[in-house]
Amino acid sequence: MASSISSLNSKAFSKSLLRLSHVETTVDRLRKSGVLRAQGLVGGNWIDAYDGMTVQVHNPATGDVITSVACIGRDEATDAISSAYTWSKLTASDRSKYDET
């Protein structure tokens, strides 16, 4: 009985490792694609936090650091809200002229 439990635990552990390695591969692909940005989007521009502070984002499965992001505060949020209002007033044609990268 103990042998079969050990075998089941071993199989479950192996499956968990395979899933974790897939997660790491996905994170690596996201990082390389530019989807994981260390900045915040404010007014159509990618910016660092005004005070330069960042926050580490961890993979909850492994605890590994995935990336660091700008620690956006009140001033950045106020500017983002203000620019969102301006953005909403643009036509679709005008919006299409902005570079999305």
CORCORSUL-V632313 format. One record per residue. N is the residue number from 1. RES is the residue in one letter. SS is DSSP state (hx for helix, st for strand, lp for the rest). PSI is psi in radians with two decimals (NA if undefined). D_LAST is the distance of its C-alpha to the last C-alpha in Angstrom with 1 decimal. Layout:
n=N res=RES ss=SS psi=PSI d_last=D_LAST
n=N res=RES ss=SS psi=PSI d_last=D_LAST
This chain:
n=1 res=M ss=lp psi=-0.83 d_last=57.8
n=2 res=A ss=hx psi=-0.61 d_last=56.0
n=3 res=S ss=hx psi=-0.72 d_last=55.0
n=4 res=S ss=hx psi=-0.62 d_last=53.3
n=5 res=I ss=hx psi=-0.77 d_last=51.5
n=6 res=S ss=hx psi=-0.71 d_last=50.3
n=7 res=S ss=hx psi=-0.74 d_last=49.2
n=8 res=L ss=hx psi=-0.76 d_last=47.2
n=9 res=N ss=hx psi=-0.70 d_last=45.5
n=10 res=S ss=hx psi=-0.74 d_last=44.7
n=11 res=K ss=hx psi=-0.75 d_last=43.2
n=12 res=A ss=hx psi=-0.72 d_last=41.1
n=13 res=F ss=hx psi=-0.75 d_last=39.9
n=14 res=S ss=hx psi=-0.74 d_last=38.9
n=15 res=K ss=hx psi=-0.70 d_last=36.9
n=16 res=S ss=hx psi=-0.74 d_last=35.2
n=17 res=L ss=hx psi=-0.70 d_last=34.3
n=18 res=L ss=hx psi=-0.72 d_last=32.9
n=19 res=R ss=hx psi=-0.74 d_last=30.7
n=20 res=L ss=hx psi=-0.71 d_last=29.5
n=21 res=S ss=hx psi=-0.57 d_last=28.7
n=22 res=H ss=hx psi=-0.71 d_last=26.6
n=23 res=V ss=hx psi=-0.79 d_last=24.7
n=24 res=E ss=hx psi=-0.71 d_last=24.0
n=25 res=T ss=hx psi=-0.74 d_last=22.8
n=26 res=T ss=hx psi=-0.77 d_last=20.4
n=27 res=V ss=hx psi=-0.75 d_last=19.1
n=28 res=D ss=hx psi=-0.73 d_last=18.8
n=29 res=R ss=hx psi=-0.72 d_last=16.8
n=30 res=L ss=hx psi=-0.74 d_last=14.4
n=31 res=R ss=hx psi=-0.80 d_last=14.2
n=32 res=K ss=hx psi=-0.54 d_last=13.6
n=33 res=S ss=hx psi=-0.27 d_last=11.0
n=34 res=G ss=lp psi=0.04 d_last=8.7
n=35 res=V ss=lp psi=-0.68 d_last=9.6
n=36 res=L ss=lp psi=1.82 d_last=12.0
n=37 res=R ss=lp psi=2.55 d_last=10.5
n=38 res=A ss=lp psi=0.14 d_last=13.3
n=39 res=Q ss=lp psi=2.95 d_last=12.1
n=40 res=G ss=st psi=2.60 d_last=12.5
n=41 res=L ss=st psi=1.96 d_last=10.5
n=42 res=V ss=st psi=2.13 d_last=13.1
n=43 res=G ss=lp psi=0.55 d_last=13.3
n=44 res=G ss=lp psi=0.09 d_last=9.7
n=45 res=N ss=st psi=2.45 d_last=9.1
n=46 res=W ss=st psi=2.13 d_last=8.8
n=47 res=I ss=st psi=2.70 d_last=12.5
n=48 res=D ss=lp psi=2.84 d_last=15.3
n=49 res=A ss=lp psi=2.51 d_last=18.4
n=50 res=Y ss=lp psi=-0.58 d_last=20.6
n=51 res=D ss=lp psi=0.04 d_last=23.3
n=52 res=G ss=lp psi=0.01 d_last=21.2
n=53 res=M ss=lp psi=2.57 d_last=22.5
n=54 res=T ss=st psi=2.85 d_last=20.8
n=55 res=V ss=st psi=2.35 d_last=22.0
n=56 res=Q ss=st psi=2.40 d_last=22.4
n=57 res=V ss=st psi=2.19 d_last=21.6
n=58 res=H ss=st psi=2.55 d_last=24.4
n=59 res=N ss=lp psi=2.05 d_last=25.0
n=60 res=P ss=lp psi=-0.39 d_last=28.0
n=61 res=A ss=lp psi=-0.57 d_last=29.8
n=62 res=T ss=lp psi=-0.35 d_last=29.9
n=63 res=G ss=lp psi=-0.08 d_last=29.2
n=64 res=D ss=lp psi=2.59 d_last=26.8
n=65 res=V ss=st psi=2.17 d_last=23.9
n=66 res=I ss=st psi=-0.84 d_last=20.6
n=67 res=T ss=st psi=3.04 d_last=18.3
n=68 res=S ss=st psi=2.51 d_last=18.5
n=69 res=V ss=st psi=2.75 d_last=16.7
n=70 res=A ss=st psi=2.37 d_last=17.1
n=71 res=C ss=lp psi=1.53 d_last=20.4
n=72 res=I ss=lp psi=2.27 d_last=19.5
n=73 res=G ss=lp psi=-2.86 d_last=22.8
n=74 res=R ss=hx psi=-0.80 d_last=24.5
n=75 res=D ss=hx psi=-0.76 d_last=23.2
n=76 res=E ss=hx psi=-0.70 d_last=19.5
n=77 res=A ss=hx psi=-0.72 d_last=20.5
n=78 res=T ss=hx psi=-0.76 d_last=22.4
n=79 res=D ss=hx psi=-0.68 d_last=19.7
n=80 res=A ss=hx psi=-0.75 d_last=17.3
n=81 res=I ss=hx psi=-0.75 d_last=20.2
n=82 res=S ss=hx psi=-0.78 d_last=20.9
n=83 res=S ss=hx psi=-0.52 d_last=17.5
n=84 res=A ss=hx psi=-0.67 d_last=17.5
n=85 res=Y ss=hx psi=-0.78 d_last=20.8
n=86 res=T ss=hx psi=-0.77 d_last=19.6
n=87 res=W ss=hx psi=-0.69 d_last=16.6
n=88 res=S ss=hx psi=-0.35 d_last=19.3
n=89 res=K ss=lp psi=-0.22 d_last=21.3
n=90 res=L ss=lp psi=2.61 d_last=18.9
n=91 res=T ss=lp psi=2.86 d_last=19.7
n=92 res=A ss=hx psi=-0.65 d_last=17.6
n=93 res=S ss=hx psi=-0.78 d_last=17.6
n=94 res=D ss=hx psi=-0.71 d_last=16.3
n=95 res=R ss=hx psi=-0.63 d_last=13.5
n=96 res=S ss=lp psi=-0.27 d_last=12.4
n=97 res=K ss=lp psi=-0.23 d_last=12.0
n=98 res=Y ss=lp psi=2.41 d_last=9.0
n=99 res=D ss=lp psi=2.27 d_last=5.7
n=100 res=E ss=lp psi=0.04 d_last=3.8
n=101 res=T ss=lp psi=NA d_last=0.0
